[in-house]
């Protein structure tokens, strides 16, 4: 297993143990009201929201390519359009080999 996977498993186990140890009810002051809420629920919801925010902040951004624009330019210059997008030109094949 990779180190990242092991760390995620250990972190998940520690969070679960922490949540199970804190199940008693505590009074929380919300913006408009007070309520008795279990620590388990409060910490669990905050952890879940933290994971979601961390995922949204850390995910890779989508990359926009201009490949279709280049195909359009090649078509206007009179180059053949019947080649599939992933095919290589003879010059590229010669360079690779």
N, C-alpha and C positions, 0 to 999 in steps of 0.2 A: 504494500500500500504506500501511497505517496504521503509525504509529511503533512501536506495540507489536509488530506482526508483524515489522518489520525488526529490532528489538532481540532478539526470540526467535531469528530466523535467525542473527544475528551471534553470539549467546551459544552456540547449538548448534554453530556452526562452530568457535568457540574451544575449546569442551569437546572436540570431536572431535580437533582438532589436538593439544591437550594430552594426550589419551589415547594417540594414536598415537606421541607422542614418549617416553612412559614405559611401555615394554613389558617392561623387564627384571624379573626375579624378585627379591623381597625377602622376608626372613623376618619374619612377623608373629606376635606373641604373642596368641593368642586366650585366652579365659578358662581353658580346660582343656588347651590344646595349643599347640605351635608349628608353623607350616607355611610353606612357600615358596609365595608367591602373587605373581602378576604385579601390578605397580602398576596396569596397565590394568584388571584385574578389580576390584581394591580401590577405586580411584577411581571406576570406572564404577558399581559397586554403590552406593557412597555417594552419587553424584550422582543415581542413579535413586531411591534412598530419599528424598533431599532433595526431588526433584520431587514424589513422591507425598505427602510430608508437607506441602509447600507448597500443593499442590492441595487437600488435605483441610482445611487451615487457612484457605484463602482462598475456598472455594466459598461461594456464597450459601446462607443458611439457608432452609429451607422455611417458608412462611408459612401458618398455619392460619386460614382464614376462618370466620366465623360465618354465612355466607349461608344455609346450610341451616337453621340455627336460626331465622333471621328468617322463612323460608318457613313453617316449622312454626307460628310465632306468628301469622302472617297467616292461615293456614288455620284456626286455632282461633278467630280473631276474625271469621270468616265472610267473609273476602275471597276473591275468585275464585282458584282454584288452576290453572285451565286455561291460564294465560299461560305461555309459555316463560320460562326464567330470564333470557334476555338481552333481553326486551322491555321497553320503557319505558312508564311510565304517561302519561296525557294531560298531566298537570301537568309531568312531566319533559320531554316533547317540546316543550311550549310554552316552557319555560325555555331550552332549547337553541336554538330558532329565533328 
